[in-house]
């Protein structure tokens, strides 16, 4: 695309997304819908990735991004319909350390090394919008986030939010409440819980082991890989759902990531961008990735 003629990739015009999503969707005018993507070459502003699936957020003042590991940051008050749980610091948005938003803070959850029931864990994942989940691993508490001790949620499997479970009153707060006990780590199933709510979404774009070249930077002292693929002036909306209602990133890359510039990625049913095993830096400029997941 170009600055004056952006490419828009979204659900079919004959099947508009549900009205509750349209309320917050600023639909561009004067653009056509395409089933393919045009490419251009973009350079500048690389974001180093030390971890193969490292989360990248807010790289500069022009970037407002929600990436693979952390679902979008929320500071909404409790009592809303939004999830009050999230999974962080895992290899994908479906896997990670459990945190619960409580009293204005995201709190990592410990259980005094007592195992939650499968129903407890599935309740968390259903609140996140997936069909279910299971135990992943115990996660050492190595950061400065606040903690919450909750030994036995005692969920019945019918709750909308994990805080609705019968033993929410049994939680404990305070300094040292978890001592050295690890945090609960969960893995959610990669399928959307309510197909009817995402039936008008589409899969998204996937780059897999794209061709690249090697260039020298830092006064010819550092050799890096640069992708030969890029997206420029493209709007990607209402992606995130595969043919079997599986969760899918709006833009997914395996290997050297494409160069991304002037993108708008919004209202995905999953996350905005997921980069796996990049083996180099990622370049994202002048882009907005918001309201995803």
N, C-alpha and C positions, 0 to 999 in steps of 0.2 A: 504494500500500500504506500500511499504518499500522504503528506501533511494535509493536502486538500481533498483526498479521496481515500479515506480509511477503509480497510476491509473489516467487515463485521461477520463474526462467526458465532452463531447462536442456534437456538431451537428453531424448527420450521415455523414460518409465519402463520401457517394454517393451524398450528397448535400452540397458542400462546401459553406461557407459564401461568400457574395459578395466580389468582388476583392478589393474594396476600403478598406474593413476591413482587408483583408489578408495582405495588404501592411505593416501593423504594427503588425502582429501576428507572433510570433516566435513559429512555430509549432514544438513540441518535436518529436523526432524520436525514433523508437524502442519501442513504447508503444502501447498497445491495448486499444480499447474503451469498456467500460463496462456499463451496464444498472443498476448495483447495486453498493452499497458502502460498503467497508470493514471498520471495526471499530477497534480502539485501544485506550488504555487509556493514557492520557497525563495529567501532572500536571505542576505546577509552573506558575509564572507570571500572577496573576489574575488582571483584570481591573475592578475596582469598578464601578457600575452603580447606580447613585443616582436617575435617572429618568427612568421610565419604558421603554422608547424608546430612551435613550440617544445616541447621536452620539459618536463613538469612532474612533479616528484617531491618528496615529503615537504614539502608546503606548510606544515603545522603538525603538532602532536603527535598529532592525530587522523587524519592522512592518511598512508597508506603506499602510494604510487602508483607504478605502472610505466606510462610513457606512450610516445608515438610514436617518438621518435628513439633512445632507449637501451633495448635489451632489458634485462631485469631484472639488477640488479647482482649479481654472484656473487663470493664469496670462497672457494669450495670448493677444496680441494687438487687438484693435478693428478693424473691417473690415474683420475678418475671418469668416468662415462658422459656427463656434461654437456658441452656444447660449450665448447671453450677458445678460441673466436674470437667476435668480435662486430663489428658495424658501427655507428659512432657519427657524430654531427654531420652527418647527411644529411637529405634531405627526407622520408624515411620509414624504418621499421625495415628495409626491404629494401635500402637504399642508404646508403653512408657510408664513412668512413675505417676501414680494417681495423685491428683490434687483436687481439693474441694474449695470453692469460693465461699468463705464464711467470715462474717463481720469485717468486710472490707478488704480481705486479703486472700490470696491463693495459698492454701496450706497443704503441704505434703502429708500424707496419711500413713501412720504406723498402726500396728495392731498388737504390739507386744509379741510379735512373731507367731501370733495365732492365725491360722488360715481362715479366710472368709469362705463362706459357702459358694457353690457355683451360682446359686440364685443371686447372692449379693453382687458377684462380679458381673453377671449378665444384666442386672439392673443398671449398673453404671454405664455399660456399653449401650443399652437401649436408650438411656437418657441422652447419649451422644448421637443417637440416630441410627445405630447399627442393630443388627438382628440379635446379637448376643456377644459373649466373650468368655474369657477364661483366665486363669492364673498365668502370669508370664515369668516373673522372677522377683526375688527380694532385691531392693535397690538401696545401696548404702546412702545415707544422708550426708552428702559432702558439700552442700551449699548452705546459704544463709536464709533460705526461705523459712517461713513460720511453719509449725507442725501442728497436727491434730491427732490425738490418740482415739481410735475407734476400734474396739476389739471385735464386737459382734453386731453388725448392722441389723441382722434378723429380718431381712427382706422376704417378702412373700412372692415376689415375681409379678405383681400387678401394679406396682408403684410407678408413677410418672417420673419422679425424681428420687434419687437415692436418699435424699433427706426426708422423704416420706416413709422410709422404713421404720419399723416399730421401735427400734432402739437408738434413734437419733439422739435422744436425751442422754444416752450413755456416753457420749463423746466427752473428751477432756481436753482442755487447753492449758497453756502455761509453759513457762521456761523449763526445759528439761523433762517435759512430760513424756517424751519418747526415749529418753536416755540415749543408749547407743543402738536401739532396735532399728532395723532397716525399714524402709518405706515399702508399701504395697505396690507391685508392678503388675499391670494387666495387659492383655492382648484382646482386642475386639475383632469380631468377624468382619471381613471386608465386604459386607452387603448392607444396602440401605434397608432400614426397618420398615419404612412406609413407601412402597413403590408408587402408590397413587400420588404422593407428594413430589415425586421426581420424574414422573413418566414423560414430561415434556423436556427434560434435559437430554444432553448428548454426551458423548464420551470425552472429547477433548483432543488434544494434539500430543503425539508421542514421537520423540526423537530417539533412535536406538543406534548407538555406535556410529554416529555420523562422521563423515570424513573431516579431516582437520589438517592444518599445516603447523609447522614449528617456526616460531619467530623469536627474535632476541629483544629483550627489554633491558631497562636499567643500564643504559650506555653499553649495550651489547655484552652484558655480563651474565644475564639470566635467560635461559632458553625455556619457553613455555609453549603449550599447545593452544592453537586458536581455531575454533570451529569454522568450517566453510558454510555453515547454515546460520540463518538469522531470521528473526521476525521483526518487522518494522511497521508501525502504524496499523496495528490490528486490534480490534476489540473482540474479546473472547468472553461470552456470557452464557450462563446457564449450562455449563459443562459439568462433568463429574460423575456421570452414570454410564456404566457399560451395558451391553445388551442383556445381561442377566441381572441387572440392577446392582452390579458390583461397584464399589467405590473406585473412582478414577480421577487422577489429578487433571486440572484443566490444561496444564502444560507439563508433560512428563519427559524427562531426559535420562537416558542411561548412557554413560560414557561422557565424552567431551560435550558440554552443554552448548546450545546455540547462543548467538549473540542477540540479546533482547533490547529493543529500544522503542519508545513511544507505544507501549502496550497498555490496554485496560483490561484487566481480568477480574470479573465481578460475578457474584451470585452463583458460584460453583457449589454443587451439592457436596463437594469434598474440599480439598485444599486447592490453592491457586497454582503453585509451582512445586514440583518435586524433582530434585536432582540427585541421582544415585551414581556413585562411583565416578565422579567427574574427572579425576586425574589431572585437573587444572583449575584455574580460577574461573568464576562465572562473571559475565558482563551483563548488568541490568541497568538501564538508564531511562530516565524520564517516564517512568511507568507507575501505574496505580494498580495495586493488587489488594482488593478489599471486599468485604461482605462475603467471604467464602467460608465454606465448612460450617 
